[in-house]
Amino acid sequence: MKIVKRIFQGFGIFIGVIVIYLSIVTFVPGFKVPEQPLEQGKQRTDEADSRPSWTRKDVSFEVKGTLLSAWLYLPDNLSVPVPCIIMGHGFGGTKDMGLEPYAVRYQEAGFAVLVFDYRHVGESGGEPRQLIWIPYQLEDWSAAISYARGLKEIDPAKIALWGTSLSGGHVIVTAAKDNQIACVVAQCPGLDGRASVELLLDRVGIGYVFRMVMHGQRDYLRSWFGLSPHKIPIVGKPGSLACLTTPDAYEFFRKFAPQNYINRVCARINIRGDKYRPVKQAQNIRCPVLLQVCEFDSITPKSAVEETEKKLGGYAEVVSYPIGHFDIYIGDNFEKAVNDQLIFFKKNL
């Protein structure tokens, strides 16, 4: 009986310690993380103000009562319904962060393109602001597909998905659930959150990861009590506390983020990201998939792409580039990537 009593006492102490820890994390002030200004320098000219020849329409569609903001690009001299490529950005990205150059190239090739902002970020609605929540973003993808299929200018049987980084995983999950998707492009895709966390551990160590988890717990628990969100920077300089701290991440956001960009995110994503594993659903896809791999990627491990390729079997087409995660959006690397995408889309649409 004494042993049983001691076991119960030990268990009670353990539970008490956990409750005290979570109470401190949730309610005690002093957890604010310093902001990370992007140091963009001179005013960045918005792409929308400098478009010389292409056209796009501002459109919107609804998800559970919330409006999503989107851009619709239609080819010139449209006479019959055309294929449509649907695009969504990666972690913390908005549609005005470097997606338009891709969309214009597809438009010039005769495709329609729909580029959208997720709920809670950019020009889309949704509270709290700056919430990145994977189940919600997957719902947004499904809603974008339904919206595109309902447009008279678009052939509903020829819908393609384009995702990059985090959304490179979203398009895999979405195509696995929707067998009417014609084809998929996943650029430097985030396919295995667990593998990405292991890569992060190797780079910054367990102490840093624990701090990020603690901030995530604070935000998540505060949401239970209807309290204000706890936010941390999306991107920061190396050594700072932010979701993305590699040098190439900071430079990408500094160059591509618009002047009104909000470099903050609800921290709860830190306790969910490792559980997101699109690779596990790849075997359910029944359409061609172009996987574009950055060989020196410091965020999305190449091993996850290799596992995804195996699960896709004959549906997979893999192209590798000797570059880092964020190099693919710029200069010659962009040209190579977008040209490979155009070849793939023309073949499958």
N, C-alpha and C positions, 0 to 999 in steps of 0.2 A: 504493500500500500504506500509506503514511503517513496518508493521509486516512481509509482504512478503519480503521486502528489507532486514530486519534483519535476516530472515531465510536464504536467499541467502548469506548474508555476513558471517553468522555463518558456513554455509556449505563450503564456500570458505576458511575460516580460517582452518576448520577441514582438508580439502583436502591439504592445504598448509603445515600444520603440518605433515601430513602423508608423503608428498613428501620429506620434509626436513629430517624426521626420516629415510626413506628408502635410501635417498642419503648418509646420514652419515653412515648407516649400510653397504652400498655397497662400497663406495669409500674411506672413511677416514681410514688411517692406525691405528694400535694399537689394533687390535682385535685378535692377535695371541694368541693361547692357549698353555700353557707349555706342552712339550712332557711328556709322561708317560713311562719311561723305565720299562721293564718287570722284570728286575733283575733275569734273568734266572740262574745266577751263572755259574757253569762249563759247558763246551760245551755239548749240548744235542745231543745224538746219533740219527741220523735220522733213522726212521723205515726202510727206503729203504735199508740202509747199513747193517741191522742186520737180514734180513729175512732168517730164516734157511731152510725152506722147501717149501714155497708156491711160486707161480709165478704170475707175473702180466705183462701186456704189456702197454707201453706208447702209447696212441692213441690220436687223436684229431678229432674234427668235427667243422663245421662252422656255425656261426649265423650272418647273414647280413654282410658277408665279414670279420668277426673277428673269429680267431681260438680259440677254447676252449680246454684246456688241460685236459686229463682224464686218468684214469687207468682202464684197463679192466682185470678182473680176470676170468679165465675159469677153470672149474673143470678138473682134470686129466682124461685121457682115454675117452675123449669126442668122442662119436660115433653118437649121434643124437642131434638135436637142443634142448637146455635146457632153462628153465625159467631164466629170468634176473631181478635182483634187482638193481634199479638205485638209487644212493645216492648223496645228496648234503648237505653241511654243513649249519649251522645257521648263525646268524648275525656276520659278520667279520671273519668267519671261512674259512679255506682252506682245501683242501683234505688231506693234510699231518698233520692235527691236530686231531688225534685220531679216524679217520674213518677206517683206515686199520684193526684194530683188529676185527671190525664188518665184514668187507668184507671177511677177511680170514675165519671166522667162517661160513659164507654163502657158500663160495667156497668149503670148506671141506664137507659141506652138499650136494654138487652137483649142486649148483646154479652158474650161471654166475653173475658177479657184475660189474657195471659201476659206477665209482666215478669221479666226475668232479669238476673243479673250475669254478665259475661264471666269466663272462666277467669282466674285470677291476681289478681282484684280483688274487693273487697266480701266477700260471704259465700260465694263460690264457691271451690273448691279450685284447686290449681295452683301449681307452683314454677317459677321464682322468683316471689315476690310482686311485685305492682305492675308486671307486664309487660303492655304494650300492644303487641300484635303483630297486624297486620291479617289475615294469613292465618288465624291462630287464631280471631280474632273472627268471621270469615266462616264458619268451621266451626261455631262456636257458634250462629250464626243458623240454619244448616241443621239442626243437632240440635234446636233449639227448635221448628222447624217440624215435624220428624218426631215429636217428643214430643206436640205439640198435635194432630196428625192422628190419633194413636193413642188419644186420650181419647174415651170414649163420649159425653161431654157436648158434644163439638164436631163440627160438620159439616166433614169434611176437605176439601170442595170450596169452602169459604168461609173461607180463611185470608187475612188482611190483614197487612201489615207496616207498622210505624210506627218511623221513625228520626229522630233529630235531630242536627244538627251532623255529627260524624264518622260516626255510624250512619245519617245521612241518605244518605251514600254507600253504606254497607253494604247498605241495603235496595234500592238501585238494582242493585247487583251481584248480590244474591241473587235478585231477581225476574228479572233477565236470564238466570239459569241455571235457574230453576224456573218453567216455563210454566204451573204449576197455581196460582200465586198469584192471588188474586182482585183485589186492588188494593193500592196503596202510598201512604203519606203520608211525604213527606220534608220535614221542618221545618228551616229555615235550613241546608240540607244542604251538607256538604263534598263537592263533586263533582270537584274537580281540585286535587290536592296541589301541582302545579307552579304554578298560578295563586295558590294561597294563599301559597306561599313568595315569589313576586314581590310580593304585597301586604305580606308581612312585611319584605322588603328595603326597600321604600319607607318603612316606618315606623321601623325600627331600624337599618338600614344593614348593610353587608357584614361589618363586624367582629363584630357580635353574632351574625350567622348562622354565621360561621366558628367562633366559640367553641362554639356549639350543636352543630355538626357534629363538632368535635373531641371533645366529651363523648360524642356518639353513637358515634364510632369506638372510644373507650375501652371503653365498655360492650360493644359488639358483639365486639371482639377478645378481651376478657376472657372472654366466653362460650365462645370457641373453646378456651381453655385450662382451662376448668372453674373459673375464678376467680369470686369474689363479684361480683354485679352492681354497676355504677356507676350511681347514681341522682341525679336532679335534681328540683327542685320541679315539680309539674304547673302550678301557678298562683302568681304572685307579683305584688307591687306594680309599677307602672311603673318601669322603670329597673333592676329586679332581673334575675337570670338564672333564667329559668323558661320552660316551654313556652308558657304563656299569660301575657301581662303587660299586657293592655289593662285600663283601670280597670273596665270593666263585667265582665270575666272575674273579677277579684279579688272584686268585690262579690257576684257570683252565687255563687261558691264559699263565700264567707264566710257568706252567708245560708242556703244550701241544704245545705251539707255537714254530715253528722251529726257528733256529738262525737268519734266514733272514726275519723273520716276520715283517711287517710294521704296527705298531700300530697307524694308522691314517685312517680317513675316511672323504670323502667329507660330510660336515655338513648338506647338503640339506635334507638328510634322516630324520632329526629331525622335519621337517614340513610336512612330508608325512606319517610317521609311524602310527600315530593315525588313519589315514583314511583307513588303510588296515585291513579288517575284513573278513577273510576267513570263519568264522562261518556263514556268511550270504549266502554262496554258498553250504554249506554242504548238504542241502536237495536235491541237484541235483546229488549226488553220487549214483552209482548203483553197488558198489562192497564192499566187506568186508573191514573194517577199524579198525585197532588196535590203540587205543588211550592210551598212557602210561603217567600217571599223577604223577608228583612229588608233594606230599601233602604240602610240605613246600616251594613251589616255590615262589621266590621273584621277578620274572620277568614276568612269564606267568600265569595269574590267573586261578585257578581251576574252577571258575564260567563259564569261556568261554568253557572249556572242557565239562562241564555239559550241556550247551546249545547246543553244537555241537552234543553231544550224542543224545539229543532229536530229533534234526533235521535229524540225520542219521537213527534213528529208529532201525530196525532189522539188519542193516548193521554194527552197532557199537559193538565193544568189548573193554571194558575199564579195565585196570589194574592200580592200584594205588600202589605207593611205599612211605614209610614214610621218605622221603629224600628231599634235596633241588635241585634246578634246575641243578646244575653242578655235583652233586654227582653221577648221573646215568652213567657217563662215566668211573667210577673208581671202581676197586676192586670187591667186592661181589655184589655191586649194578649193575655194568656192567654185571656180570655173570647172575644175575636174569633177567635183561632186555633183554639181547641178547638171552637167552634161551627161554623166552616168545615169542620173535620175531621168532625164529626158529620154534617153535611149530606152530605159526600162518602161517608162510610161507609154511611149509610142508603141512598144512591142505588146503591151498587155491591155491597153485601152483602145 
